[in-house]
Every structure is written in C-alpha cells, then in structure tokens.
Amino acid sequence: MCGRYSLTSAPEALRALFRYAEQPNFPARFNIAPTQPIPIVRMVEGRREFALVRWGFLPSWVKDPNQFSLIINARGESVCDKPAFRAAMKRRRCLIPADGFYEWQATGGRKQPFYIHARSGEPLAFAGLWETWEGPNGEMVDTAAIVTTRANATLAPLHDRMPVIVAPDAFDLWLNTNEVDARTAEALIAPAPENLLEAWPVSTAVNRTANDNAALLLPLDLAAAPVAPPPRPPRAAAAPGPRRGNAAASDEGQGMLF
C-alpha cells in the first residue's frame, strides 16, 4: 500500500514534466497523509489539468461518507471490476505527482519506516483514480486514490505492495480515457523496473502526521539508532478513586497542502 508520500520538487519542474497549463505555487511537503488535499493531473476536454482533490476516494454512489471506509489505495488487480472503481477506471484516471513515498517494514515486533524514491532524484507519477462525490445539499468533493500493485524485488523485503508508477512516455495512455479504454490502460498496472527506485531507513518521526520537514527524508543508521527500552512491568492495581480526564496528547494532523 501507500499511506504517506512526499512532494518536494519545485512547481516549475512539475509543470514541465506533466505539461499542464495551470501555474500553481505550493510549498514542499515531506509527509502527505490521507484526507489531506493532494495535487493530481487529469485530462479535461483534451488537455491536462492540475487540480487539488482529497486523498480518500469516495464513489459517487456513496450516500453517507461518514459510514464509508476511507479508500486511499485501489488494488490494481481489481480496478476494472470492483464497483467502487470500475467507472473511474473507465473515465477518470489521473496521475499523482510525488517525489517519494514511505513504507514500514515489520521487524521484531516493531515497524521501521523506509523512504523510497527514484535513484535519479526525479519526480514520480503514481497512477490514480479520481471521482466527484455530490452530497444531498449539492456540495461537491473531488477525491482520489493511488493505484497499487505487487511489490518488485527491490521493495518486497519492505512490503508486499507498491504504487503503480507511470513512465512519462505512458502519461497519455493512462490519462486519455476518451481514446484508451480501461483494459488497455490496465497494461500499465505493473511493478516498477528494478533499477528505478532505492530505499533507506528513516526516523520514526514520520509516523506522526504533524511532522512535515526535510529531516524526515534523512537516512537513518540503524546500527547507531537507539534501541527501544523494554516494556515496564505492570503496576499493582491502585485503590479505586475519582477518575481524571484523558491526558493523552491529540494528533491534529497537518495543515493544507497550499
């Protein structure tokens, strides 16, 4: 799966790569999380368009979003057949610009985050699906999900899934839903070439969505990283007394992308 990613390239570089007419100006983001607004590139009336949508796909037929599970990834093996994605795969495919993404490797009862990006340092294009959900009062929300596939050999030791990465020469094949049907575009749903990506361990600071800075991308020396202390033994039960309020710290997440 893909649950966090970064977008750090300059707006001018992304505009040159994706060739959309809009000229958005936005800051670098190092820890983009679900439900936040994300940029996508889609085809509208024969031209590529930059747009902001919510990361968390809502099919148009959903009545109450609060009763519908958040969909941040769409399994590539079933996007042509599942009711949630079938219409979007036919008519609303998009690209999601990124510079890298995070995956967590389960090791000895803990999860170690890794940052994954192109060896060349160039931006990536995730395959995506977008949809417009209209509420009972006429409110409209554009949402999107990242299409995933099985991990290649490079990433398999970290996780069994990865985003589908579309090469620049295949952008039109994925975006042009008027001339390219879903089954033809489905051919792009495959693991990335083995020499495209590299990964390194990073700080667990990325686990907290409120953290959004360049230090999250720095390689971590696992040999020198501090070892987590063993869990404390359970304390003896205290005598009943008055209950106090919840002192747990809240995680309010990050702000807007723009």
C-alpha positions in Angstrom: 0.0 0.0 0.0 1.0 3.7 0.0 -0.1 5.6 3.1 2.4 8.6 3.1 4.4 10.3 0.5 6.4 13.4 -0.3 6.2 16.1 -3.0 9.3 18.3 -2.8 10.1 19.3 -6.5 9.7 22.9 -7.5 6.4 23.8 -9.0 8.1 24.8 -12.3 9.8 21.4 -12.6 6.5 19.5 -12.0 4.7 21.8 -14.6 7.4 21.0 -17.1 7.2 17.2 -16.5 3.4 16.9 -16.5 2.7 19.7 -19.1 -0.4 21.3 -17.6 -1.4 24.9 -18.3 -2.0 26.0 -14.7 0.7 27.7 -12.8 0.2 26.7 -9.1 2.7 27.7 -6.5 3.0 25.4 -3.5 5.5 24.6 -0.7 7.5 21.4 -0.5 5.7 18.6 1.5 7.5 15.8 3.2 4.7 13.8 4.9 1.5 13.9 2.9 -1.2 11.9 4.7 -4.7 10.6 3.9 -7.7 13.0 4.0 -5.4 15.9 3.1 -5.6 17.8 -0.2 -3.3 16.4 -2.9 -2.4 17.6 -6.4 -3.4 15.4 -9.3 -3.1 15.8 -13.1 -6.1 14.8 -15.2 -7.4 15.1 -18.7 -10.2 17.6 -19.2 -11.5 18.4 -22.7 -8.4 17.1 -24.3 -5.9 18.9 -22.2 -4.0 18.1 -19.0 -5.3 19.9 -15.9 -3.8 20.4 -12.4 -6.3 20.1 -9.6 -6.5 19.7 -5.9 -8.5 16.8 -4.5 -9.0 15.0 -1.2 -6.8 11.9 -0.7 -9.5 9.3 0.2 -11.7 8.0 -2.7 -15.5 8.3 -2.4 -17.5 6.6 -5.1 -20.3 8.7 -6.5 -23.0 6.3 -5.2 -22.0 6.7 -1.5 -24.9 8.1 0.5 -23.1 9.0 3.7 -19.3 9.4 3.7 -19.2 9.0 7.5 -20.4 5.5 7.1 -18.0 4.6 4.3 -14.4 3.3 4.9 -11.6 5.6 3.7 -10.1 4.3 0.5 -6.6 5.7 -0.1 -5.4 2.8 -2.3 -7.0 0.9 -5.2 -5.7 -2.6 -5.9 -4.7 -2.7 -9.5 -5.7 -6.3 -9.9 -9.4 -5.4 -9.4 -9.9 -1.8 -10.6 -11.6 -2.8 -13.8 -14.1 -5.0 -12.0 -14.8 -3.6 -8.5 -17.9 -1.4 -8.4 -16.1 1.2 -6.3 -13.5 1.8 -9.1 -15.0 0.5 -12.3 -16.4 3.8 -13.5 -13.4 5.8 -12.5 -11.0 3.4 -14.3 -13.0 3.9 -17.5 -13.5 7.6 -17.3 -11.5 9.3 -14.5 -7.9 8.1 -14.5 -5.3 10.6 -13.2 -1.6 11.0 -12.3 -0.5 11.9 -8.8 2.9 13.7 -8.7 5.3 12.6 -6.0 9.0 12.6 -5.2 9.0 9.6 -2.9 6.9 7.5 -0.5 7.2 5.7 2.8 6.7 2.0 3.6 7.0 0.3 7.0 9.0 -2.9 7.5 7.9 -5.1 10.3 11.0 -6.2 12.2 11.0 -7.9 15.6 7.7 -6.6 16.8 8.2 -3.0 15.6 7.8 -1.2 12.3 10.7 0.6 10.7 9.8 3.3 8.2 11.7 3.5 4.9 11.8 6.3 2.3 11.6 5.2 -1.3 12.4 7.5 -4.3 13.8 7.4 -7.8 17.6 6.7 -7.9 17.8 9.6 -10.4 16.2 12.1 -7.9 13.5 12.9 -10.5 9.8 13.2 -9.6 7.5 10.2 -9.9 3.9 9.8 -11.3 1.6 7.5 -9.4 -1.3 6.0 -11.3 -4.5 7.3 -9.7 -8.3 7.3 -9.9 -10.5 10.3 -9.1 -14.2 10.8 -8.6 -16.6 13.6 -7.8 -19.0 13.0 -4.9 -22.1 15.1 -4.6 -23.8 15.5 -1.3 -27.6 15.8 -0.6 -27.3 19.6 -0.4 -25.4 19.9 -3.7 -22.0 20.1 -2.1 -19.3 18.5 -4.4 -16.0 17.0 -3.4 -13.3 15.6 -5.7 -11.4 12.7 -4.2 -8.7 10.3 -5.4 -6.9 7.0 -4.6 -3.5 5.7 -5.6 -3.5 2.5 -7.7 -1.2 -0.2 -6.2 0.3 -3.4 -7.5 2.6 -6.2 -6.1 6.0 -5.0 -5.0 9.0 -5.5 -7.2 12.1 -7.4 -5.9 13.7 -4.2 -4.6 10.7 -3.4 -2.3 9.4 -6.8 -1.5 11.6 -7.1 1.7 9.8 -4.0 3.0 6.2 -4.5 1.9 4.2 -6.7 -0.5 2.6 -3.7 -2.3 3.7 -0.6 -4.0 2.2 2.3 -6.0 1.9 1.9 -9.8 4.5 4.3 -11.3 3.7 5.6 -14.7 6.6 6.5 -17.0 6.5 9.9 -18.8 6.1 8.3 -22.2 3.0 6.5 -20.9 1.2 9.5 -19.4 -1.2 9.9 -22.3 -2.0 6.2 -22.3 -3.2 6.5 -18.7 -4.8 9.9 -18.9 -6.6 9.7 -22.2 -9.9 7.9 -21.2 -11.6 9.1 -24.4 -9.3 7.1 -26.7 -7.8 4.5 -24.3 -10.2 2.0 -22.7 -9.7 0.6 -19.2 -8.5 -2.8 -20.3 -5.8 -1.2 -22.5 -4.7 1.1 -19.7 -4.7 -1.8 -17.3 -1.4 -3.0 -19.0 0.4 -0.2 -17.1 -0.5 -1.7 -13.8 2.8 -3.5 -13.0 5.7 -3.3 -10.6 8.3 -0.6 -11.3 11.5 -1.6 -13.0 14.1 -2.9 -10.5 16.6 -0.2 -11.3 14.2 2.7 -10.8 13.9 3.1 -7.0 16.1 3.0 -4.0 15.1 2.9 -0.3 16.7 3.7 3.0 15.5 3.7 6.7 14.3 7.0 8.2 13.3 8.2 11.6 10.0 7.1 13.1 9.2 10.8 13.4 7.4 10.3 10.1 4.8 8.2 12.0 3.3 11.5 13.3 1.4 13.3 10.6 2.1 16.7 12.3 5.8 16.3 11.4 6.5 17.7 8.0 10.1 18.7 7.4 13.1 17.8 5.3 14.7 15.9 8.2 12.2 13.1 7.7 14.0 12.1 4.5 17.4 11.8 6.0 18.9 8.2 6.0 18.9 6.6 9.4 21.9 4.5 10.6 20.1 1.5 12.1 23.2 0.3 13.8 23.6 3.5 15.7 19.9 4.1 16.3 18.8 3.9 20.0 17.2 0.6 21.0 13.7 1.0 22.4 13.6 0.2 26.2 11.9 -3.0 27.3 8.3 -2.5 28.4 7.7 -1.7 32.1 6.3 -4.4 34.3 2.6 -3.9 35.1 1.9 -1.8 38.1 -0.1 -3.1 41.0 -3.8 -2.1 40.9 -4.5 1.1 42.7 -7.3 1.6 45.1 -10.5 3.0 43.5 -10.6 6.7 43.4 -12.0 9.6 41.5 -11.4 9.4 37.7 -9.4 12.0 35.9 -9.8 13.3 32.4 -8.0 11.8 29.4 -4.4 13.2 29.3 -3.5 11.6 26.0 -2.0 14.1 23.5 -4.0 14.6 20.4 -2.7 14.5 16.9 -4.4 17.1 14.9 -2.6 16.3 11.7 -1.1 18.6 9.1 -2.4 21.8 7.5 -3.5 22.3 4.0 -1.2 21.4 1.1 -1.4 25.0 -0.1 
